[in-house]
Amino acid sequence: VPDDAFYYMQLGSEFQRSGRWSFDRGRTLTAGFHPLFGYLSAIVERALPDRSDASLDLRMGAHAALATATTLAALALLTSTARCAFPRGVLAALLFVGCAGGVFLLPFQAMEWPYAVLGGALLARSMVAERAAWIAPAIAFGCLCRTDFVVAGACLALALYTLDPRVADRQKRARLVAAVAGEALGALVVALHAWVASGHLVQSSARMKAHWGAVVGYQPLYGLEPASYAFSPGFLLTRVLDFGPVTLVPVALGVGALAWSARKGAGDLGWRGVALFRWSALAAVAYPLVYGKIGTAAQCWYSAHFFPALFLLVAAIGHAATHRVRGVLVTMGVLLAAVNLWDARRPQWNAAGLVARARALNDDPTIAVAAAWNAGTRAFLGGEKVVNIDGLVNDDVYPYVVRDRLHCYLVHEHIPFIVDDAAWPTPLRARYLGFANGWLLRAMTRIDPGGPQAVWSVDLAGLARDPACSEDLRPLAARRARPR
């Protein structure tokens, strides 16, 4: 379970308690989350408000059960779609993508991954349905699951347009209009939700990650890395032969070459099959390019949009292959699926240790409020003492981070402690997290006995001497509620 999962639990808990989307009991507001899973988390928190270890097990079990059912529904929809368009390649798709390493891990992380996969599966299924109107709500639903689903909708619109540039055919035109309408509807609903939640049209997490990408630079290889969780060989390479995301390049080139050779065979079942083939190929190329803007911030659950695209792409390749080649693909797929299942026994994160350290924060009477970059588990299980300062779920800190004045935010909010991983403050992170000027690092004094989690005392009086801190960048409501 990643730290980000506890962001949703904390947000959901506050929403069901007060009706506001806040990470820190109303101190700040945020729209830095994906709406569908945010509301689902609020429902779970309403049913399980207790935060004991026993309740935590029930909470994780509830999320895992919902995610498993959703993942199986998505797989059923993708299988049904592939049978309509690429029937001879269904088995290869199930083995190479349906049994990819991420399938054995990601549904159990209490994140939005399975719901975003379902959005892609619904879009693919609506493409082969008789009624074109189903495309629009499928795209809107996908945008509520993950905002970057707009890329998948744009890829479908482009695929349909390339089939008929003059938009003369009635059926193709209806689907193209539905795709554009779905894009507009999905973007509008997400923007309005962000505005109502926090007063911004763009989610704070998206704004912050755009800033990170601008500071660190464009990293298309790291944009490709999430695909490894949605494709069997890629996951094997990155977990067993981990030489970085460059190891995925040969696999990506190989899949691209196979897809190019299969492009004619994908069209023997009509224009819908061609449209699905082009959509899946475009999405598989577009998402690494888009995620390259945020580089290493693209985590494993970003593979959600790769999953439907790669499923249909592999199905098209298997459908166009000869009988002998399909036999080879199935044999390789069985072996890789077995490896993925075995490899999934290794946890991605050691959440148990972090849970224990968060409980210790809850029991510490000397800390009333603290800041943290990795704030999820520490906030949810640490007595709700933590204010997020990486900006993902705190809209107020964004103007400080982009101006390299994170230390001024702590001064203005009267936050005298930072609690986080001991190794977290590094020169690279300081550049994009807003403390590269050195003021904050000089004011931090570690006061814990040692270990992987550190507690730093912050000299707020010393930080207040910086002339830059004379400017209060917080919104008016925060300045009125907590004046300097």
C-alpha angles and dihedrals in degrees: 000000000000124000089249091067090065089054087067093045092052093045092046091048093054093045094053089046101046108004091245129112101234133141096202107042095277100315088117135008127224145182092191097127141071108266102223095052091040092060092041089054090051090055091051091048091050090054094043109029095155117097101201121127091257092051090046089058090050091047092052090045091053092050092046093050093049091045093049092052090047093049092050090049090051091049090050091051092047092048091050091049093048091050089056095048109020107016097165092055101051096100093050090051092050092051100042098038108010088055097036118138094256092060090065093049115023101063088061099053097084092239136123095263100107093047093051089050088052089052091056092046091051091050092050092047092048089055092064094039120106094239113068091197091079090072095070098056090041091058092043090051091049091052090054089052094049124354092220088067084095085081091060091049091049090050091053092049090050092048091052092047093052089054092058113011091178090051089224100139112086097216094047091046092052091052093046091051090048091051093051091046091050091051092052093045094047094047091046095050093048092047093048091048090052090049094051092044099048113353095258127107092212122059113254092231091056092048092048095048090049087056091049090051092049091053099043097038136233113318111179094171091060087047087060094049097083088062088070089072092055098047127055104226094043093055090049091052097048096045100038105023097030108178092144129269091312087081088069094060096081090048092048091048091048094051089046092053092049091048091050091051090048097050094099095045090052090065100059092093097056138269095306090063090049091049092051091047092051092044093052092046092048093048092048089055099037099053097057088049092050095043089049085075090069098032114184091013087076100098131194094270088062085078088082094096093045091057101072092036094052092042092059093039092055090044089054091049092049091046093054095044125096121258092258094049091049089054091053091048093051092049092050090045093054091051094047093046089054091050091049092050091051094044092053088071087078109083119232093217132019096232093166094070092046091050090055092050091049090053088054090056089053090054095048108102094189094067116068097163132006139174125235139176094204091044106152105090093030091055099043097043099022099074096273089279097130130099115198114237103176086077098234093116101014117074093185096065096055098088090050095050096048090050093047091245104120089134090061090056090057089050094049093046095042094235108159100178139056119199118188146112110317092231096047103095104078131152092254094050090044089060096058100027095059107253104093093116091077099236095111097043091052091051095051119097119181110230104172124097092249138268138116093309117061132200115203126191112218122215098224094174091056092047091050089066090072106104089218089067091066087082113077108209097181121113117267094257092056093047091052094045096045111020118189 
